[in-house]
């Protein structure tokens, strides 16, 4: 999963802003430093609290790299969480609904899935049945 940033050159370095995520920006003295800083800023921006009701938009796949436009990949764990929350909310499912559909005993077990966890393959298979739109290939895209 990659988000797109518009890069601006200044006399003393660079800064960039995410096209899809308002307020996700960073700067750097060099392009390399800028890319590292953007990756940190992006992952922090996307790492929402489990109780958040915000449906963070997924990257716009119609946007292509070009002059002054770069793609920054999301950490795969965070990309999974963002995708899971996004599709759950688009299907109007609560965390409690997902807990029941996945056969979990309590909502806290499900909330761990939405907060940096390493789910079992069997859990991923159940999620894929509930939310077939989730693509592991897309999440792992670097």
N, CA, C and O of each residue as an XYZ file, in Angstrom:
568
protein
N       0.854     -1.166      0.000
C       0.000      0.000      0.000
C       0.901      1.230      0.000
O       1.793      1.360      0.838
N       0.657      2.126     -0.945
C       1.479      3.335     -1.069
C       0.588      4.573     -1.188
O      -0.405      4.580     -1.915
N       0.970      5.608     -0.458
C       0.297      6.905     -0.579
C       1.179      7.834     -1.416
O       2.381      7.610     -1.561
N       0.566      8.863     -1.952
C       1.236      9.764     -2.894
C       1.502     11.123     -2.258
O       0.645     11.702     -1.591
N       2.723     11.613     -2.489
C       3.141     12.889     -1.918
C       3.631     13.827     -3.013
O       4.373     13.431     -3.912
N       3.201     15.065     -2.912
C       3.691     16.101     -3.820
C       4.900     16.757     -3.158
O       4.818     17.253     -2.034
N       6.023     16.750     -3.877
C       7.286     17.265     -3.339
C       7.492     18.713     -3.785
O       7.265     19.071     -4.940
N       7.929     19.527     -2.826
C       8.233     20.937     -3.091
C       9.694     21.183     -2.745
O      10.150     20.811     -1.664
N      10.424     21.805     -3.653
C      11.839     22.120     -3.418
C      11.943     23.552     -2.908
O      11.329     24.470     -3.450
N      12.725     23.716     -1.868
C      13.018     25.029     -1.290
C      14.527     25.258     -1.391
O      15.267     24.353     -1.777
N      14.973     26.431     -1.053
C      16.412     26.728     -1.099
C      17.217     25.843     -0.154
O      18.351     25.471     -0.457
N      16.632     25.512      0.986
C      17.376     24.765      2.005
C      17.012     23.289      2.089
O      17.515     22.589      2.967
N      16.158     22.800      1.207
C      15.779     21.391      1.271
C      14.462     21.142      0.568
O      14.119     21.805     -0.411
N      13.728     20.165      1.093
C      12.485     19.730      0.473
C      11.398     19.574      1.534
O      11.682     19.356      2.712
N      10.158     19.689      1.091
C       9.026     19.312      1.921
C       7.983     18.679      1.001
O       7.981     18.917     -0.207
N       7.098     17.870      1.586
C       6.091     17.185      0.779
C       4.805     17.036      1.571
O       4.806     16.991      2.801
N       3.707     16.960      0.827
C       2.388     16.797      1.426
C       1.671     15.628      0.753
O       1.773     15.436     -0.458
N       0.953     14.863      1.547
C       0.225     13.714      1.026
C      -1.020     14.189      0.289
O      -1.761     15.033      0.793
N      -1.244     13.657     -0.880
C      -2.402     14.034     -1.683
C      -3.691     13.480     -1.071
O      -4.713     14.167     -1.049
N      -3.645     12.244     -0.577
C      -4.850     11.598     -0.062
C      -5.155     11.917      1.400
O      -6.304     11.799      1.826
N      -4.152     12.316      2.173
C      -4.329     12.501      3.615
C      -3.994     13.932      4.018
O      -2.825     14.292      4.153
N      -5.012     14.729      4.203
C      -4.808     16.127      4.556
C      -4.049     16.247      5.878
O      -4.417     15.627      6.875
N      -2.996     17.045      5.871
C      -2.215     17.289      7.077
C      -1.045     16.344      7.277
O      -0.295     16.495      8.241
N      -0.871     15.382      6.397
C       0.273     14.466      6.493
C       1.400     15.064      5.657
O       1.403     14.956      4.430
N       2.352     15.693      6.332
C       3.458     16.388      5.668
C       4.760     16.121      6.408
O       4.760     15.688      7.561
N       5.864     16.385      5.731
C       7.175     16.317      6.376
C       8.179     17.063      5.517
O       7.853     17.560      4.439
N       9.395     17.132      6.010
C      10.457     17.839      5.294
C      11.775     17.106      5.468
O      11.896     16.194      6.287
N      12.758     17.519      4.684
C      14.088     16.941      4.792
C      15.091     17.779      4.027
O      14.737     18.484      3.083
N      16.344     17.697      4.442
C      17.406     18.448      3.764
C      17.711     17.859      2.392
O      18.072     18.588      1.468
N      17.565     16.533      2.257
C      17.820     15.848      0.984
C      16.573     15.043      0.612
O      15.685     14.858      1.444
N      16.505     14.569     -0.625
C      15.376     13.732     -1.025
C      15.338     12.421     -0.233
O      14.266     11.939      0.132
N      16.505     11.857      0.024
C      16.568     10.634      0.818
C      16.028     10.835      2.223
O      15.248     10.025      2.724
N      16.451     11.919      2.850
C      15.972     12.231      4.198
C      14.477     12.520      4.165
O      13.745     12.113      5.067
N      14.020     13.219      3.131
C      12.598     13.518      2.995
C      11.790     12.221      2.927
O      10.771     12.100      3.607
N      12.222     11.261      2.129
C      11.499      9.995      1.992
C      11.438      9.241      3.317
O      10.397      8.683      3.663
N      12.532      9.221      4.051
C      12.544      8.569      5.371
C      11.571      9.263      6.316
O      10.807      8.607      7.024
N      11.601     10.592      6.322
C      10.720     11.357      7.201
C       9.248     11.188      6.807
O       8.370     11.136      7.668
N       8.991     11.101      5.498
C       7.616     10.899      5.039
C       7.093      9.531      5.463
O       5.932      9.404      5.852
N       7.940      8.512      5.392
C       7.529      7.171      5.818
C       7.160      7.189      7.308
O       6.148      6.612      7.705
N       7.977      7.845      8.124
C       7.677      7.960      9.557
C       6.381      8.728      9.781
O       5.526      8.292     10.552
N       6.230      9.872      9.110
C       5.029     10.699      9.270
C       3.777      9.940      8.824
O       2.740     10.004      9.485
N       3.876      9.223      7.707
C       2.737      8.476      7.179
C       2.307      7.375      8.144
O       1.119      7.243      8.439
N       3.252      6.591      8.635
C       2.909      5.513      9.560
C       2.325      6.042     10.867
O       1.414      5.430     11.425
N       2.833      7.160     11.356
C       2.264      7.765     12.562
C       0.856      8.290     12.304
O      -0.033      8.132     13.141
N       0.657      8.905     11.160
C      -0.656      9.443     10.787
C      -1.695      8.321     10.724
O      -2.824      8.491     11.184
N      -1.317      7.188     10.161
C      -2.253      6.088      9.954
C      -2.486      5.239     11.191
O      -3.466      4.496     11.246
N      -1.621      5.328     12.172
C      -1.712      4.495     13.373
C      -2.753      5.091     14.324
O      -2.414      5.664     15.359
N      -4.024      4.942     13.950
C      -5.156      5.480     14.707
C      -5.422      4.671     15.972
O      -5.138      3.474     16.011
N      -5.966      5.314     17.010
C      -6.381      4.541     18.183
C      -7.484      3.545     17.804
O      -8.267      3.803     16.889
N      -7.543      2.433     18.493
C      -8.530      1.391     18.220
C      -9.952      1.941     18.303
O     -10.834      1.481     17.579
N     -10.181      2.907     19.165
C     -11.529      3.444     19.370
C     -11.898      4.531     18.364
O     -13.014      5.050     18.405
N     -11.003      4.876     17.483
C     -11.268      5.941     16.518
C     -12.401      5.555     15.573
O     -12.499      4.407     15.138
N     -13.238      6.507     15.268
C     -14.335      6.290     14.322
C     -14.007      6.843     12.941
O     -14.861      6.827     12.055
N     -12.798      7.327     12.744
C     -12.386      7.894     11.462
C     -12.095      6.759     10.479
O     -11.369      5.815     10.794
N     -12.674      6.871      9.289
C     -12.359      5.918      8.222
C     -11.317      6.578      7.331
O     -11.652      7.363      6.444
N     -10.071      6.261      7.569
C      -8.978      6.849      6.790
C      -9.101      6.340      5.358
O      -9.244      5.137      5.138
N      -9.045      7.253      4.378
C      -9.157      6.797      2.988
C      -7.948      5.974      2.560
O      -6.818      6.220      2.981
N      -8.219      5.002      1.721
C      -7.136      4.220      1.140
C      -6.471      5.042      0.038
O      -7.055      6.014     -0.441
N      -5.264      4.667     -0.369
C      -4.603      5.405     -1.451
C      -5.432      5.392     -2.729
O      -6.155      4.437     -3.012
N      -5.313      6.464     -3.486
C      -5.997      6.585     -4.776
C      -5.125      5.902     -5.830
O      -4.093      6.440     -6.231
N      -5.540      4.726     -6.273
C      -4.710      3.953     -7.207
C      -4.681      4.555     -8.608
O      -3.898      4.117     -9.451
N      -5.522      5.550     -8.868
C      -5.502      6.185    -10.196
C      -4.377      7.216    -10.312
O      -4.047      7.657    -11.413
N      -3.788      7.600     -9.174
C      -2.688      8.569     -9.185
C      -1.403      7.847     -9.585
O      -1.071      6.800     -9.029
N      -0.708      8.396    -10.524
C       0.546      7.796    -10.997
C       1.723      8.690    -10.614
O       1.599      9.912    -10.530
N       2.869      8.044    -10.384
C       4.085      8.811    -10.102
C       4.371      9.734    -11.279
O       4.099      9.399    -12.432
N       4.909     10.871    -10.973
C       5.270     11.827    -12.006
C       6.251     12.834    -11.447
O       6.803     12.646    -10.363
N       6.460     13.895    -12.188
C       7.366     14.937    -11.733
C       6.829     15.521    -10.430
O       5.657     15.888    -10.336
N       7.682     15.602     -9.448
C       7.350     16.133     -8.122
C       6.304     15.308     -7.381
O       5.676     15.807     -6.447
N       6.106     14.058     -7.781
C       5.145     13.187     -7.117
C       5.824     11.852     -6.807
O       6.347     11.190     -7.703
N       5.811     11.468     -5.535
C       6.437     10.213     -5.127
C       5.442      9.358     -4.358
O       4.467      9.859     -3.798
N       5.709      8.062     -4.344
C       4.904      7.109     -3.588
C       5.699      6.671     -2.366
O       6.887      6.361     -2.456
N       5.025      6.650     -1.225
C       5.663      6.208      0.012
C       4.887      4.995      0.527
O       3.685      5.090      0.772
N       5.574      3.842      0.696
C       4.884      2.638      1.172
C       4.583      2.719      2.670
O       5.304      3.351      3.442
N       3.502      2.061      3.042
C       3.083      1.982      4.438
C       3.652      0.703      5.029
O       3.728     -0.319      4.347
N       4.049      0.754      6.285
C       4.477     -0.446      6.998
C       3.357     -1.490      6.847
O       2.193     -1.166      7.081
N       3.681     -2.732      6.464
C       2.635     -3.736      6.211
C       1.672     -3.967      7.375
O       0.479     -4.164      7.144
N       2.155     -3.948      8.618
C       1.257     -4.129      9.761
C       0.231     -3.013      9.819
O      -0.954     -3.260     10.046
N       0.686     -1.787      9.612
C      -0.213     -0.640      9.657
C      -1.141     -0.662      8.446
O      -2.317     -0.320      8.568
N      -0.634     -1.055      7.289
C      -1.472     -1.150      6.084
C      -2.616     -2.141      6.301
O      -3.744     -1.888      5.879
N      -2.328     -3.269      6.960
C      -3.382     -4.244      7.257
C      -4.443     -3.622      8.153
O      -5.638     -3.772      7.900
N      -4.009     -2.922      9.202
C      -4.953     -2.309     10.138
C      -5.818     -1.265      9.453
O      -7.028     -1.212      9.674
N      -5.199     -0.433      8.619
C      -5.932      0.615      7.903
C      -6.971     -0.025      6.981
O      -8.120      0.415      6.942
N      -6.575     -1.053      6.246
C      -7.491     -1.738      5.332
C      -8.645     -2.391      6.089
O      -9.804     -2.279      5.687
N      -8.323     -3.067      7.177
C      -9.351     -3.740      7.969
C     -10.370     -2.741      8.495
O     -11.575     -2.949      8.352
N      -9.894     -1.654      9.106
C     -10.809     -0.628      9.622
C     -11.631      0.003      8.503
O     -12.839      0.195      8.641
N     -10.966      0.323      7.396
C     -11.647      0.987      6.288
C     -12.803      0.125      5.769
O     -13.937      0.594      5.681
N     -12.519     -1.115      5.432
C     -13.554     -1.974      4.868
C     -14.628     -2.331      5.889
O     -15.801     -2.459      5.536
N     -14.238     -2.494      7.152
C     -15.240     -2.759      8.195
C     -16.221     -1.597      8.267
O     -17.432     -1.803      8.335
N     -15.698     -0.385      8.252
C     -16.564      0.795      8.353
C     -17.384      1.003      7.086
O     -18.526      1.457      7.161
N     -16.821      0.679      5.922
C     -17.579      0.808      4.673
C     -18.733     -0.192      4.624
O     -19.737      0.048      3.953
N     -18.591     -1.313      5.334
C     -19.652     -2.320      5.393
C     -20.591     -2.055      6.577
O     -21.502     -2.839      6.843
N     -20.362     -0.953      7.275
C     -21.185     -0.551      8.431
C     -21.206     -1.630      9.511
O     -22.245     -1.914     10.107
N     -20.041     -2.223      9.748
C     -19.897     -3.225     10.794
C     -19.183     -2.611     11.981
O     -18.176     -1.921     11.816
N     -19.688     -2.853     13.159
C     -19.009     -2.392     14.372
C     -17.924     -3.404     14.742
O     -17.841     -4.486     14.162
N     -17.108     -3.036     15.703
C     -16.112     -3.985     16.194
C     -16.814     -5.194     16.819
O     -16.341     -6.325     16.706
N     -17.929     -4.946     17.466
C     -18.698     -6.043     18.069
C     -19.250     -6.968     16.980
O     -19.240     -8.189     17.141
N     -19.733     -6.389     15.872
C     -20.207     -7.216     14.756
C     -19.080     -8.114     14.238
O     -19.282     -9.308     14.017
N     -17.895     -7.532     14.046
C     -16.756     -8.305     13.545
C     -16.363     -9.387     14.543
O     -16.032    -10.506     14.152
N     -16.400     -9.057     15.815
C     -16.082    -10.032     16.859
C     -16.984    -11.262     16.708
O     -16.514    -12.399     16.754
N     -18.278    -11.018     16.529
C     -19.233    -12.121     16.398
C     -18.993    -12.898     15.107
O     -18.995    -14.129     15.116
N     -18.789    -12.196     14.008
C     -18.578    -12.864     12.719
C     -17.306    -13.716     12.706
O     -17.239    -14.731     12.014
N     -16.311    -13.298     13.469
C     -15.052    -14.042     13.539
C     -15.067    -15.120     14.621
O     -14.110    -15.882     14.758
N     -16.158    -15.182     15.388
C     -16.277    -16.197     16.431
C     -15.405    -15.926     17.639
O     -14.971    -16.858     18.317
N     -15.144    -14.658     17.913
C     -14.319    -14.303     19.072
C     -15.200    -14.169     20.312
O     -16.408    -13.958     20.205
N     -14.582    -14.293     21.491
C     -15.330    -14.298     22.741
C     -15.669    -12.903     23.258
O     -16.680    -12.720     23.936
N     -14.827    -11.919     22.939
C     -15.121    -10.565     23.405
C     -14.558     -9.534     22.432
O     -13.718     -9.842     21.586
N     -15.040     -8.313     22.574
C     -14.652     -7.241     21.645
C     -13.174     -6.884     21.787
O     -12.558     -6.417     20.829
N     -12.610     -7.097     22.953
C     -11.196     -6.778     23.157
C     -10.294     -7.663     22.294
O      -9.234     -7.234     21.840
N     -10.730     -8.894     22.079
C      -9.975     -9.788     21.192
C      -9.948     -9.222     19.779
O      -8.914     -9.242     19.111
N     -11.099     -8.715     19.328
C     -11.138     -8.120     17.991
C     -10.316     -6.831     17.952
O      -9.599     -6.587     16.982
N     -10.410     -6.022     18.974
C      -9.671     -4.756     18.989
C      -8.171     -4.987     18.867
O      -7.466     -4.157     18.292
N      -7.673     -6.096     19.394
C      -6.249     -6.421     19.239
C      -5.887     -6.595     17.765
O      -4.766     -6.289     17.360
N      -6.847     -7.092     16.953
C      -6.604     -7.230     15.513
C      -6.406     -5.864     14.855
O      -5.644     -5.726     13.899
N      -7.102     -4.864     15.382
C      -7.017     -3.528     14.801
C      -5.904     -2.697     15.451
O      -5.802     -1.494     15.207
N      -5.093     -3.322     16.257
C      -3.994     -2.594     16.905
C      -2.723     -3.424     16.886
O      -2.403     -4.094     17.867
N      -2.001     -3.385     15.781
C      -0.696     -4.033     15.627
C      -0.624     -5.413     16.259
O      -0.063     -5.598     17.339
N      -1.185     -6.337     15.585
C      -1.126     -7.716     16.022
C      -0.671     -8.568     14.850
O      -0.657     -8.108     13.708
N      -0.312     -9.765     15.122
C       0.106    -10.689     14.079
C      -0.946    -11.791     14.011
O      -0.821    -12.808     14.693
N      -1.998    -11.595     13.182
C      -3.094    -12.571     13.182
C      -2.683    -13.919     12.617
O      -1.797    -14.018     11.768
N      -3.345    -14.948     13.108
C      -3.123    -16.296     12.595
C      -3.694    -16.391     11.184
O      -4.580    -15.623     10.808
N      -3.183    -17.328     10.419
C      -3.678    -17.558      9.067
C      -5.177    -17.874      9.083
O      -5.915    -17.421      8.208
N      -5.622    -18.640     10.064
C      -7.047    -18.990     10.154
C      -7.904    -17.730     10.359
O      -9.009    -17.639      9.825
N      -7.398    -16.770     11.126
C      -8.115    -15.509     11.331
C      -8.135    -14.698     10.045
O      -9.159    -14.110      9.698
N      -7.010    -14.662      9.335
C      -6.965    -13.944      8.051
C      -7.953    -14.550      7.055
O      -8.588    -13.822      6.293
N      -8.084    -15.863      7.056
C      -9.019    -16.519      6.144
C     -10.462    -16.140      6.485
O     -11.272    -15.927      5.582
N     -10.790    -16.055      7.775
C     -12.132    -15.647      8.188
C     -12.391    -14.197      7.786
O     -13.473    -13.867      7.300
N     -11.398    -13.336      7.988
C     -11.541    -11.924      7.608
C     -11.787    -11.821      6.109
O     -12.644    -11.053      5.673
N     -11.051    -12.576      5.329
C     -11.187    -12.546      3.865
C     -12.592    -12.972      3.434
O     -13.106    -12.461      2.438
N     -13.221    -13.894      4.159
C     -14.593    -14.303      3.840
C     -15.583    -13.177      4.149
O     -16.559    -12.986      3.423
N     -15.331    -12.438      5.222
C     -16.222    -11.343      5.624
C     -15.989    -10.114      4.754
O     -16.932     -9.430      4.355
N     -14.708     -9.842      4.465
C     -14.323     -8.656      3.692
C     -13.454     -9.110      2.523
O     -12.229     -9.016      2.601
N     -14.058     -9.596      1.449
C     -13.276    -10.114      0.329
C     -12.453     -9.039     -0.390
O     -11.531     -9.367     -1.138
N     -12.773     -7.771     -0.173
C     -12.035     -6.685     -0.829
C     -10.603     -6.536     -0.315
O      -9.755     -5.970     -1.006
N     -10.332     -7.031      0.875
C      -8.975     -6.911      1.428
C      -8.016     -7.743      0.581
O      -8.245     -8.927      0.338
N      -6.938     -7.099      0.138
C      -5.940     -7.767     -0.689
C      -4.606     -7.778      0.038
O      -4.029     -6.724      0.306
N      -4.127     -8.944      0.351
C      -2.827     -9.068      1.019
C      -1.711     -8.548      0.107
O      -0.771     -7.905      0.576
N      -1.817     -8.831     -1.200
C      -0.812     -8.333     -2.147
C      -0.746     -6.805     -2.120
O       0.341     -6.227     -2.135
N      -1.903     -6.157     -2.080
C      -1.966     -4.694     -2.053
C      -1.358     -4.155     -0.760
O      -0.627     -3.164     -0.771
N      -1.669     -4.817      0.351
C      -1.153     -4.392      1.656
C       0.366     -4.502      1.698
O       1.038     -3.629      2.247
N       0.908     -5.572      1.119
C       2.357     -5.812      1.172
C       3.137     -5.079      0.097
O       4.366     -5.142      0.076
N       2.454     -4.394     -0.785
C       3.101     -3.674     -1.900
C       4.143     -2.704     -1.359
O       3.845     -1.879     -0.495
N       5.360     -2.806     -1.867
C       6.437     -1.908     -1.448
C       6.876     -1.112     -2.599
O       7.780     -0.287     -2.470
